[in-house]
Amino acid sequence: MNETRRTLLSIFEEGPATGPQLADRLDISRAAVWKQVEALRDDGFSIDSTDAGYEITGVPDYGAAAIEFGLNAPYTVDYRDSVSSTNDRARQLANEGTVDVAVVADEQTGSRGRLKRSWTAPSGGVWCSVVFEPDLPAAHVPLVALAAGVATVAACREAGVDAHLKWPNDVLVGDDGERGGQKLAGILTEMEGEADRISWLIAGIGVNANIDATELPAGATSLRELVGDVDRRIFVQRLLESLAEQVANPDGVLDQWRQYSSTLGMDVRVETTNRVIEGRAVDVQFPGALVVETEAGEEVVHAGDCEHLRPT
């Protein structure tokens, strides 16, 4: 979507506007205004000509223009019907110098999760990767991953699902033993930079939204299975707005994560690259490390795979 159309939509958010008013504010001719209005109609917007001027009376179900219309977050949207991975597309944009953009796709054909695990991402899900240019050192990147988890849970709960967070990056519902629940969403972060400064950071978020259980792997569920289909346009808007709020207020991320966490207070087994740690998860520590109380004392775990253990 070009900048003129984006500005036109922001004007329509304020209410109806006449052709002359739009021409003056956009600094284009009335004929050009009409062409831009027609382009928005082609994109799926219902725009009526009333006595008060042009007025949007209907918004398309999904897509860049639909998500940006009414979005209260500082991101433009790069929408794709199908893409190998929204993180791959986000990385391409980041390497071109584009930041503060959310790549959104209807489906991913080559998606992956943490540690390059496969991730089922069919049409109907919410597949979104946001490119940031954060002012923080590389060591603080885990905090952004926690912020993405908090934002995802907030959006799921607004949709009516009592989702919770399992350290480090899973959004789950219910409790089915060692997995900690059925997987509803996941987070994957990537970055490029040096020790003292990040060039760009990507937060990839995948949510099983309007997807049948038969299309998902064992141990996974979807919003459709739990509460029925959701309005993905509204869901993505809430997700991006919550993410922007969390990233802008990093001091509050840990407290919010603790509130949504199902890992804290659980007996856990954490597999790191070189050992296994078992004990009680008692806290999460800046910038995202899990604190585990073991028989030998507290262990601070910065990365690993976590299992929830049933009490013996």
C-alpha positions as CSV (number, residue, x, y, z in Angstrom):
1,M,0.0,0.0,0.0
2,N,1.4,3.4,-1.0
3,E,1.9,6.3,1.4
4,T,-1.0,8.3,-0.2
5,R,-3.5,5.5,0.4
6,R,-2.1,5.0,3.9
7,T,-2.6,8.7,4.7
8,L,-6.0,8.6,3.2
9,L,-7.0,5.8,5.5
10,S,-5.7,7.7,8.5
11,I,-7.9,10.6,7.5
12,F,-10.9,8.3,7.2
13,E,-10.3,7.1,10.7
14,E,-11.2,10.6,11.9
15,G,-14.6,10.4,10.0
16,P,-16.1,11.4,6.7
17,A,-14.2,13.8,4.4
18,T,-15.2,15.5,1.2
19,G,-13.2,15.3,-2.1
20,P,-11.9,18.9,-1.7
21,Q,-10.9,18.3,1.9
22,L,-9.0,15.2,0.9
23,A,-7.4,16.9,-2.1
24,D,-6.2,19.8,0.2
25,R,-4.9,17.5,2.9
26,L,-3.1,15.1,0.5
27,D,-2.0,17.9,-1.8
28,I,-3.3,16.1,-4.8
29,S,-6.0,16.8,-7.4
30,R,-9.6,15.7,-6.8
31,A,-9.2,13.3,-9.7
32,A,-6.3,11.8,-8.0
33,V,-8.4,11.5,-4.8
34,W,-11.0,9.6,-6.7
35,K,-8.4,7.2,-8.1
36,Q,-7.1,6.5,-4.6
37,V,-10.6,6.0,-3.3
38,E,-11.2,3.5,-6.1
39,A,-8.0,1.7,-5.3
40,L,-9.1,1.3,-1.7
41,R,-12.4,-0.1,-2.9
42,D,-10.5,-2.5,-5.1
43,D,-8.6,-3.6,-1.9
44,G,-12.0,-4.5,-0.3
45,F,-13.0,-1.3,1.5
46,S,-16.6,-0.2,1.3
47,I,-16.5,3.6,0.8
48,D,-19.8,5.4,0.5
49,S,-20.3,9.0,-0.9
50,T,-22.5,10.7,1.7
51,D,-23.6,14.3,2.2
52,A,-20.7,14.6,4.7
53,G,-18.2,13.2,2.1
54,Y,-16.5,9.9,1.6
55,E,-17.0,7.5,4.5
56,I,-15.7,4.0,5.1
57,T,-18.6,1.7,5.9
58,G,-16.8,-1.7,5.6
59,V,-13.3,-3.1,6.1
60,P,-11.8,-6.1,4.3
61,D,-11.3,-9.3,6.3
62,Y,-7.5,-9.4,6.2
63,G,-4.5,-7.8,4.4
64,A,-2.1,-4.9,4.9
65,A,-4.7,-2.1,4.4
66,A,-7.2,-3.9,6.6
67,I,-4.7,-4.4,9.5
68,E,-3.3,-0.9,9.3
69,F,-6.8,0.7,9.3
70,G,-7.4,1.6,13.0
71,L,-4.1,0.2,14.1
72,N,-2.7,2.0,17.2
73,A,0.9,0.8,16.9
74,P,4.0,2.3,15.1
75,Y,4.2,-0.5,12.4
76,T,3.5,-0.6,8.7
77,V,2.3,-4.0,7.4
78,D,3.8,-6.1,4.7
79,Y,1.2,-8.7,3.9
80,R,1.6,-11.9,1.8
81,D,-1.0,-14.5,1.0
82,S,1.8,-17.1,1.1
83,V,5.4,-17.0,2.1
84,S,8.1,-19.5,3.0
85,S,8.5,-17.8,6.4
86,T,7.5,-14.4,7.7
87,N,10.9,-14.3,9.5
88,D,12.7,-14.9,6.2
89,R,10.7,-12.0,4.6
90,A,11.3,-9.8,7.7
91,R,15.1,-10.6,7.5
92,Q,15.1,-9.5,3.9
93,L,13.4,-6.2,4.8
94,A,15.7,-5.7,7.7
95,N,18.8,-6.2,5.6
96,E,17.4,-3.5,3.2
97,G,17.2,-1.1,6.1
98,T,13.5,-1.4,6.7
99,V,12.4,-1.4,10.4
100,D,9.1,-1.0,12.3
101,V,7.3,-3.2,9.9
102,A,5.1,-6.3,10.6
103,V,5.3,-9.0,8.0
104,V,2.0,-10.9,8.1
105,A,1.0,-13.9,6.0
106,D,-2.0,-16.1,5.5
107,E,0.2,-19.2,5.4
108,Q,3.8,-20.2,5.6
109,T,5.2,-23.0,3.5
110,G,8.6,-23.4,5.1
111,S,8.1,-22.2,8.7
112,R,10.2,-23.3,11.6
113,G,10.3,-23.0,15.3
114,R,13.0,-22.7,17.9
115,L,16.2,-24.8,17.3
116,K,15.0,-25.2,13.6
117,R,12.1,-27.4,14.6
118,S,9.3,-27.6,12.0
119,W,6.2,-25.6,12.6
120,T,2.9,-26.3,10.9
121,A,1.6,-22.9,9.5
122,P,-1.4,-23.5,7.2
123,S,-3.8,-20.9,5.9
124,G,-6.0,-19.4,8.6
125,G,-3.3,-18.9,11.2
126,V,-1.8,-15.7,12.5
127,W,1.8,-15.7,11.2
128,C,3.6,-12.4,12.0
129,S,7.2,-11.2,12.3
130,V,8.0,-7.7,13.5
131,V,11.3,-5.9,12.6
132,F,12.6,-3.6,15.3
133,E,15.6,-1.3,15.5
134,P,16.0,-1.5,19.3
135,D,18.3,0.6,21.4
136,L,19.7,-2.2,23.5
137,P,22.7,-4.6,23.7
138,A,22.5,-8.1,22.3
139,A,22.5,-9.6,25.8
140,H,19.1,-8.0,26.4
141,V,17.3,-9.6,23.4
142,P,15.6,-12.3,25.5
143,L,13.5,-9.5,27.1
144,V,11.9,-8.8,23.7
145,A,11.1,-12.5,23.3
146,L,9.3,-12.3,26.7
147,A,7.5,-9.2,25.6
148,A,6.3,-11.0,22.4
149,G,5.0,-13.8,24.6
150,V,3.2,-11.4,26.9
151,A,1.6,-9.7,23.9
152,T,0.5,-13.0,22.4
153,V,-1.1,-14.2,25.6
154,A,-2.9,-10.8,26.0
155,A,-4.4,-11.1,22.5
156,C,-5.4,-14.7,23.1
157,R,-7.1,-13.8,26.4
158,E,-9.0,-11.0,24.7
159,A,-10.2,-13.6,22.2
160,G,-11.6,-15.6,25.1
161,V,-8.8,-18.2,25.6
162,D,-7.1,-18.6,29.0
163,A,-3.6,-18.9,27.5
164,H,-0.5,-19.0,29.6
165,L,3.3,-18.9,29.1
166,K,5.8,-21.7,29.4
167,W,9.4,-20.7,29.6
168,P,11.1,-19.8,27.3
169,N,8.8,-19.2,24.3
170,D,5.6,-21.3,24.2
171,V,2.0,-20.1,24.6
172,L,-0.1,-23.0,25.9
173,V,-3.7,-23.7,27.1
174,G,-4.7,-26.3,29.7
175,D,-2.3,-28.7,31.4
176,D,-1.5,-32.1,29.9
177,G,1.5,-33.1,32.0
178,E,5.1,-32.6,31.0
179,R,4.4,-30.4,28.0
180,G,2.5,-28.1,30.4
181,G,-0.5,-27.8,28.1
182,Q,-1.5,-27.8,24.4
183,K,0.5,-25.5,22.2
184,L,-1.4,-22.6,20.9
185,A,1.4,-20.3,19.8
186,G,5.2,-19.9,19.7
187,I,7.8,-17.1,19.5
188,L,11.0,-17.1,17.5
189,T,13.5,-14.1,17.7
190,E,16.4,-13.4,15.4
191,M,18.9,-10.6,15.5
192,E,21.9,-9.1,13.8
193,G,24.5,-6.8,15.4
194,E,27.4,-6.6,17.7
195,A,27.8,-7.0,21.5
196,D,27.1,-3.4,22.3
197,R,24.5,-2.6,19.6
198,I,21.8,-4.5,17.6
199,S,21.3,-3.6,14.0
200,W,17.9,-5.2,13.8
201,L,15.8,-7.6,15.8
202,I,12.9,-9.8,14.6
203,A,10.2,-11.1,16.8
204,G,8.4,-13.9,15.0
205,I,5.0,-14.9,16.4
206,G,2.9,-17.8,15.2
207,V,-0.6,-18.4,16.5
208,N,-2.9,-21.3,15.5
209,A,-6.0,-19.3,14.9
210,N,-8.7,-20.4,12.5
211,I,-7.3,-23.9,11.9
212,D,-8.8,-27.3,12.3
213,A,-7.3,-29.7,14.7
214,T,-6.7,-32.2,11.9
215,E,-4.2,-29.8,10.4
216,L,-2.1,-29.5,13.5
217,P,0.5,-31.8,15.0
218,A,-0.2,-33.8,18.2
219,G,-0.1,-31.7,21.3
220,A,-1.3,-28.5,19.5
221,T,-4.6,-26.7,19.5
222,S,-6.1,-23.6,17.9
223,L,-8.4,-20.7,18.7
224,R,-11.0,-22.3,16.4
225,E,-11.0,-25.5,18.4
226,L,-11.3,-23.5,21.7
227,V,-13.7,-20.6,21.0
228,G,-14.5,-20.8,17.3
229,D,-13.1,-18.5,14.5
230,V,-11.7,-15.1,15.5
231,D,-11.5,-12.0,13.5
232,R,-7.8,-12.2,12.5
233,R,-7.7,-8.5,11.5
234,I,-8.7,-7.5,15.1
235,F,-6.5,-10.2,16.6
236,V,-3.4,-9.0,14.8
237,Q,-4.1,-5.4,15.7
238,R,-4.4,-6.2,19.4
239,L,-1.3,-8.3,19.1
240,L,0.8,-5.5,17.5
241,E,-0.6,-2.9,19.9
242,S,0.2,-5.0,22.9
243,L,3.7,-5.7,21.6
244,A,4.4,-2.1,21.0
245,E,3.2,-1.3,24.5
246,Q,5.5,-3.9,26.0
247,V,8.6,-3.0,24.0
248,A,8.1,0.7,24.9
249,N,7.9,-0.2,28.7
250,P,10.6,-2.8,29.2
251,D,10.6,-2.4,33.0
252,G,7.2,-3.9,33.2
253,V,7.7,-6.9,31.0
254,L,9.0,-9.3,33.6
255,D,6.2,-8.6,36.0
256,Q,3.6,-9.2,33.3
257,W,5.4,-12.4,32.2
258,R,5.3,-13.6,35.8
259,Q,1.6,-13.0,35.9
260,Y,0.9,-15.0,32.8
261,S,3.4,-17.8,33.5
262,S,2.5,-21.4,34.3
263,T,6.2,-22.4,34.7
264,L,6.8,-20.5,37.9
265,G,6.0,-22.7,40.9
266,M,6.4,-25.9,38.9
267,D,8.9,-28.7,39.2
268,V,10.8,-28.6,36.0
269,R,13.5,-30.3,34.0
270,V,15.6,-28.0,31.8
271,E,17.9,-29.4,29.2
272,T,20.8,-27.0,28.3
273,T,23.5,-27.6,25.7
274,N,25.7,-29.5,28.2
275,R,23.6,-30.6,31.2
276,V,20.2,-31.2,32.7
277,I,18.8,-29.1,35.6
278,E,15.9,-30.3,37.8
279,G,14.2,-28.4,40.5
280,R,11.4,-25.9,41.2
281,A,11.1,-22.9,38.9
282,V,10.9,-19.9,41.3
283,D,11.4,-16.8,39.2
284,V,12.4,-15.2,35.9
285,Q,15.3,-12.9,36.0
286,F,16.4,-10.0,33.7
287,P,16.7,-10.3,30.7
288,G,14.7,-13.5,30.6
289,A,16.6,-16.2,32.5
290,L,14.8,-18.9,34.5
291,V,15.7,-19.3,38.2
292,V,15.5,-22.9,39.3
293,E,15.7,-23.9,43.0
294,T,17.7,-27.2,43.1
295,E,18.9,-29.4,45.9
296,A,22.3,-27.7,45.5
297,G,20.9,-24.2,45.5
298,E,19.6,-21.7,42.9
299,E,20.6,-22.2,39.2
300,V,20.1,-19.4,36.7
301,V,19.3,-20.8,33.2
302,H,19.6,-18.5,30.3
303,A,18.6,-21.0,27.5
304,G,17.3,-24.5,27.3
305,D,14.3,-26.8,26.8
306,C,11.9,-26.9,29.7
307,E,9.6,-29.7,30.8
308,H,7.0,-29.3,33.6
309,L,7.2,-32.3,35.9
310,R,4.3,-33.9,37.8
311,P,4.9,-34.0,41.6
312,T,6.0,-37.5,42.7
